Amino acid sequence: MTLLYSKDVIMKTLHLIVIAASMTFLIGCDKNDTEEYPNPNVEKYIELLKSNQYDLIDLPAFTYHDIPALLKYRNETQTITKFPRNSISSLWMPECKLGMYVLWTVESTRAVAINSEYLIMRFPSQNPVLGLRNATENSPVSSDESHRTAAKAYYEWWHEHRNESFSAYMNIDPLGKTAYQWE
């Protein structure tokens, strides 16, 4: 048995399908803060990290002008769980201290400025974790002492040179006088 539909019924049905598809699409679009701020300022970046809402896959494109604002958070010990990770790393880090992640972000800014050979996307190393500089194999260190040492080293690196042009000291490794390096 063949049913014949009038042109009006077909048009109304198509109209309802288009409306339903549009509504489904609009409801499915969840515009979060990182989409609204694809390159957030430091305060927004920290806010998103603290609330575990940073959804982008790369670090922000900060410049040396942002380093003083980033260094304000260098000693933070809050644990964060949602942050960009280097996709080539075989080490999965489910969490990280905010201060250590901020120091890694500062290192990213420095690594981009010097066009580091270790740079992958904007990641300055495999992970936001320190290792012993003279170890013969990877030796991740995540102690409070290593965090304090790195925070002090980056702070001193920045403040010792603050009256100079960034190009004059961007090649100086802030961790160079410590027992640590980025893993």
C-alpha positions in Angstrom: 0.0 0.0 0.0 1.5 3.3 -1.0 0.9 6.4 1.0 0.9 9.7 -0.7 1.8 12.8 1.3 0.9 16.3 0.4 3.6 18.8 -0.2 2.6 20.6 3.0 3.1 17.6 5.2 6.5 16.9 3.7 7.6 20.5 4.1 6.4 20.6 7.7 8.2 17.4 8.5 11.5 18.7 6.9 11.1 21.9 8.9 10.7 20.0 12.1 13.8 17.9 11.3 15.8 21.0 10.6 14.6 22.6 13.9 15.3 19.4 15.9 18.8 19.0 14.4 19.6 22.7 15.1 18.4 22.4 18.7 20.5 19.3 19.2 23.6 21.0 17.8 23.0 24.1 20.0 22.4 22.2 23.2 25.5 20.1 22.5 27.7 23.1 22.2 29.1 23.8 25.7 31.2 26.9 25.4 33.7 26.8 28.3 36.1 29.4 29.5 39.1 28.1 27.5 37.1 28.4 24.3 36.3 32.0 25.3 39.9 32.6 26.2 42.0 30.6 23.8 45.1 32.5 25.1 44.1 33.7 28.5 45.9 36.3 30.6 47.9 34.9 33.6 45.1 35.5 36.1 42.5 33.7 33.9 45.0 30.9 33.3 45.6 30.4 37.0 41.9 30.5 37.7 41.2 27.8 35.1 44.0 25.6 36.4 42.9 26.0 40.1 39.3 25.1 39.2 40.5 22.2 37.0 38.8 23.7 33.9 41.7 24.3 31.6 40.7 22.4 28.5 43.2 23.3 25.8 45.9 20.9 24.8 48.8 23.4 24.8 50.2 26.0 27.1 49.2 29.6 26.5 51.4 31.8 24.3 52.8 33.9 27.1 55.8 36.2 26.6 58.5 37.4 29.0 56.1 40.2 29.9 53.9 37.6 31.7 56.8 36.1 33.7 56.4 38.4 36.8 52.7 37.6 37.1 53.4 33.9 36.7 56.1 33.9 39.3 53.6 35.2 41.9 52.2 31.6 41.9 55.5 29.8 42.0 55.1 28.6 45.6 51.5 27.3 45.3 51.1 23.8 46.5 47.5 23.2 45.5 47.1 20.0 43.5 45.7 20.4 40.0 44.4 17.5 37.8 43.3 19.1 34.5 46.2 20.7 32.6 47.9 20.4 29.2 50.2 17.4 29.0 53.0 16.7 26.5 51.4 14.0 24.3 54.7 12.3 23.4 55.5 11.6 27.1 55.2 8.0 28.2 54.8 9.2 31.9 51.2 9.9 32.8 50.9 12.5 35.5 47.4 12.5 37.0 48.2 15.5 39.1 50.7 18.3 39.6 51.3 21.1 42.1 50.1 24.4 40.7 53.4 26.1 41.6 55.5 23.5 39.8 53.2 23.7 36.7 53.6 27.5 36.7 57.4 27.2 36.8 57.1 24.8 33.8 55.0 27.5 32.1 57.7 30.1 32.7 60.2 27.6 31.3 57.9 27.2 28.3 58.0 31.0 27.7 61.8 30.9 27.9 62.1 27.9 25.7 60.0 29.4 23.0 62.1 32.6 23.2 65.3 30.7 22.6 63.8 28.3 20.2 64.9 25.4 22.3 65.6 22.1 20.5 63.6 20.3 23.2 60.4 22.3 22.6 57.4 20.2 21.5 54.4 22.5 20.7 55.0 24.9 23.7 56.1 22.2 26.1 59.7 22.8 27.3 60.2 19.1 28.3 58.4 15.8 28.6 56.7 16.7 31.9 56.3 19.4 34.5 58.5 17.4 36.8 62.1 17.9 37.9 64.9 15.3 37.7 68.4 15.1 39.0 70.8 16.9 36.6 73.6 14.4 36.9 71.5 11.2 37.0 72.4 8.5 34.4 68.7 7.8 33.8 65.4 9.6 34.3 65.0 10.2 37.9 61.8 12.3 38.6 61.9 14.2 41.8 58.7 15.7 43.2 59.7 16.6 46.8 58.8 19.8 48.5 62.5 20.7 48.7 62.9 20.4 44.9 59.9 22.6 44.4 61.2 25.2 46.8 64.7 25.1 45.1 63.2 25.5 41.6 60.9 28.3 42.8 63.8 30.2 44.4 66.0 29.6 41.3 63.4 31.0 38.9 62.6 34.0 41.2 66.3 34.9 41.5 66.9 34.4 37.8 64.1 36.8 37.0 65.0 39.4 39.6 68.8 39.4 39.1 68.2 40.4 35.5 65.0 42.5 35.6 66.7 45.6 34.5 68.3 44.0 31.5 66.8 43.2 28.1 65.2 39.7 28.2 67.4 38.8 25.2 70.5 39.3 27.4 69.5 36.5 29.8 66.9 34.3 28.2 69.7 31.8 27.4 70.6 31.4 31.1 69.0 28.3 32.5 67.3 29.3 35.8 68.0 25.8 37.1 71.6 25.8 36.0 73.0 26.3 39.5 70.8 23.7 41.1 70.9 19.9 41.1 67.7 19.8 39.0 66.6 19.9 35.4 63.2 19.5 33.7 62.5 15.9 32.8 
